[in-house]
Amino acid sequence: MLSILAATAPATAPPHAPTSAGTLAAEAVYVLCMLTCLVCAILLGMGYRRTKAPLLLWSSLCFALLTLNNLLLFLDIVVFPSVDLGPLRDWSALLAMAVLVFGLIWNSD
């Protein structure tokens, strides 16, 4: 029965391969997202050094870990497409959010 269903199922078209311009745009977006997170981490860290507000420290650490997450995304998709860095990306994102939530709970008044 299964072989009959498989034989009569319509063939699906293969996914469209991205054009080189589309690939270049995607790579640029990955890099820009990583740089944005890095700038946020630096600015929040500078704010923390100036004011010593603890929430700025936790936010800075969160964005630093999100920078790592974006770097891992770029490495996973662009540099090493045959290697699955998904679990590392997931853990770095989880750690980034955990640091921020911890900071929010720790500093709640």
PESULBEL-V793365 format. One record per pair of residues at least 24 apart in sequence whose C-alpha atoms are under 7 Angstrom apart, sorted by sequence separation. I is the first residue (numbers start at 1). GAP is how many residues later the second one is. D is the distance in whole Angstrom. If there is no record, write none. Layout:
I:GAP:D
I:GAP:D
//
This chain:
69:24:6
38:25:7
37:26:6
38:26:6
37:27:7
65:27:6
66:27:6
37:29:6
38:29:6
37:30:5
66:30:6
65:31:5
34:33:5
62:34:5
62:35:7
34:36:5
33:37:7
34:37:6
62:37:6
62:38:6
30:40:7
58:41:6
59:41:6
58:42:6
30:44:6
58:45:5
55:48:6
55:49:7
55:52:7
//
